[in-house]
Every structure is written in structure tokens, then in C-alpha cells.
Amino acid sequence: MKPIKQKQPMVWHIRLLNVLLLSFILYHSSSIIANAQMTGQYPATLNVATAGATGITWYKDNVVIAGATASTYSATTGGTYSYKYTDPATKQTCTSLTITLVAAPTSDLGVSITPLTQTNNKGENQVYSIVVTNNGPDNAPNAVVKVPIPKGRSLVVAVPTQGSYDSGTQLWTIGSLANAATATMTLTIKVD
């Protein structure tokens, strides 16, 4: 697994259906309280759910994490995390929260807009080339770019090499864009 370069504050997304499986199975003592797969960027703060829990031991991939005995743990790499603790009410040793952390794909999309015609006369068309480049390091699975039409202009035609442009939302839905790949849209607008 390659290291994650964090550019923004951590945001975790829980995705359902065909992106990630999320299943919750309740249990106590030696049973599972929660199983989940989550995706995001690191670090991720994991918390013991039981207030007043004692004797906490954190695990990564079923191996004790040395020195990890607090009610929170900051996970800096992907893996399967869990913890054991003593329940303050029952005094029983419990195992809970098995969670698999998966790094979200990181991609850096660059957008350039180049005018192909230079006119500002009423009734004439202006043509622009809009190029989106995935600077990586990973593929961009759902690339979308907002391309607003300026006031005083109306859309004539938008021709993307990949995906589609919706004039109502002004969104160019590119879809999957591989690392180092580009997508281009030629946008023709009329000066009103």
C-alpha cells in the first residue's frame, strides 16, 4: 500500500452497494459489535464506543498495537482494526468494533481553458477548449467539472471527448479518468 499525501482535513465516506460493503452485526463479549469497511484519507481517529471502558487494547490485523491502550487510536495506515476492553457495567472482557480502513483513491485534476476564437461581437460564436488532466497518483473514478456559461452568453454546443455535458446543471460528467490521462471538451457559446 503506498503512502497517502494528505492535502486537506480528513474526510471519511461510507459508501454502500457496489462501492464498499457496510454491514453491522451486533454482538457482545466474544461476538462482533460492528463490521464495517470505510474509505478515506489518513489519519483516522477510532474511538471506543463504551463510556468508562477499562483495560483497552487496540489491534491491527489481529496483532496487538504496542502502547495503544487509550479510548481513542489514530490509524495512519489501512488495515483491519479492533479493540478489547472491560465493560464497566458487567466487568466482562469484550471485543468490539472490527473496522477495515481502505485508502481512498487520490487524484489531482488540473483544468485549463484556452480560447480558440477571439470575438466579443453580438451574435458571434466564441469557442473554447477545456482540458482536464489527471495528475495522479491514482485514477479519478468519478471526475466531474463545473463549466458555467457566462452571463450574456448562450450555449451553442458542447462536444466532450469523454462523458457528457449537461447545460442545465452546467456539469461535465467525465467519468473515470486514468492517472496521466486527459479529457477535452470543445465549448461553443454565442455572444447575446
C-alpha positions, 0 to 999 in steps of 0.5 A: 500500500503506498503512502497517502499525501494528505492535502486537506482535513480528513474526510471519511465516506461510507459508501454502500452497494457496489462501492464498499460493503457496510454491514453491522452485526451486533454482538457482545463479549466474544461476538462482533459489535460492528463490521464495517469497511470505510474509505478515506484519507489518513489519519483516522481517529477510532474511538471506543464506543463504551463510556468508562471502558477499562483495560483497552487494547487496540489491534491491527490485523489481529496483532496487538498495537504496542502502547495503544491502550487509550479510548481513542487510536489514530490509524495512519495506515489501512488495515483491519482494526479492533479493540478489547476492553472491560465493560464497566457495567458487567466487568466482562472482557469484550471485543468490539468494533472490527473496522477495515480502513481502505485508502481512498483513491487520490487524484489531482485534476488540473483544468485549463481553458484556452480560447480558440476564437477571439470575438466579443461581437453580438451574435458571434460564436466564441469557442473554447477548449477545456482540458482536464488532466489527471495528475495522479497518483491514482485514477479519478473514478468519478471526475466531474467539472463545473463549466458555467456559461457566462452571463450574456452568453448562450450555449451553442454546443458542447462536444466532450471527448469523454462523458457528457455535458449537461447545460442545465446543471452546467456539469461535465460528467467525465467519468473515470479518468486514468492517472496521466490521462486527459479529457477535452471538451470543445465549448461553443457559446454565442455572444447575446 
